[in-house]
Amino acid sequence: MHTERAWFEVLAELRAAGTPCAVVVVTEVKGSTPREVGARLVVAGGELVWGTIGGGKLEHLAIVRASELVATGRARSESAEFPLAEAAGQCCGGHVTLFFEVFPWTARRVVVFGAGHVAQALAGLHGYLGAELELVDPRDEAELVPTPPAGRSWTLTCIDAPEGEVARLPQDALVLVMTHDHALDLAILEALLARGGFPYVGLIGSERKWARFRRRLAARGFTPAQIGSVRCPIGVTKSSKEPAAIAISVAAELLDVMASLGRS
């Protein structure tokens, strides 16, 4: 099981490859047990990829449980006690407590339709979001960002019909609509609501803009529940119209939403 490498080296390789995994550690033993406290293994793809906690039925149970936790797609941890005779049918008869820690290595996506001043200010906060960030805009990159920042960590997609990009978004993406054109905002919002299921859809604008949009969406057949899933105005505060202030407020809201999703 690649025992010539340390477990943290294996973990680093799995992270670089974006492979979700779990580490299982023996944290307490009572009586006769196959391994000592501190023994560990790494599970990825439903298989043991490094280490051992003694083999046999206990190790099989640990791999199965670790694989179940990895399959949830969420970072999480838990401890579980295994009486070896009852749970694993092992004759040594001791008790082992295992600690499971899952590393999903998958960052949530934040997709912003529009790449104007607020969107670019939000992109400047990308490092604090802990998410992949993409801006989508129908205008040319040279028009939007005349001098692209060196080492840009976010993605800019320039495409004629941004509303068509909704179909390719991951279902767990957080989506913001803030283009330079209200008609385009509405078209993108229609596509988002028609697909549905996104944990967060935010629309930049005033209460007056949102009231007008609500009427138009209702006239086009969207239900109150669909319309009510949109956040508008966006951000945790509404005290400033400066792009940087709006971006900070929106970033705080996104972080709060992502934290709540992580607890679900």
NORCOR-V999788 format. One record per run of one state. SS is the DSSP state (H for helix, E for strand, L for the rest). FROM is the first residue (numbers start at 1). TO is the last residue. If there is no record, write none. Layout:
SS | FROM | TO
SS | FROM | TO
This chain:
L | 1 | 6
H | 7 | 17
L | 18 | 20
E | 21 | 30
L | 31 | 31
E | 32 | 32
L | 33 | 39
E | 40 | 44
L | 45 | 46
E | 47 | 51
L | 52 | 55
H | 56 | 71
L | 72 | 76
E | 77 | 83
H | 84 | 88
L | 89 | 92
E | 93 | 93
L | 94 | 94
E | 95 | 103
L | 104 | 107
E | 108 | 113
L | 114 | 116
H | 117 | 123
L | 124 | 125
H | 126 | 129
L | 130 | 130
E | 131 | 137
L | 138 | 140
H | 141 | 144
L | 145 | 154
E | 155 | 158
L | 159 | 161
H | 162 | 168
L | 169 | 173
E | 174 | 177
L | 178 | 181
H | 182 | 195
L | 196 | 199
E | 200 | 203
L | 204 | 206
H | 207 | 219
L | 220 | 223
H | 224 | 228
L | 229 | 229
E | 230 | 231
L | 232 | 242
H | 243 | 263
L | 264 | 264
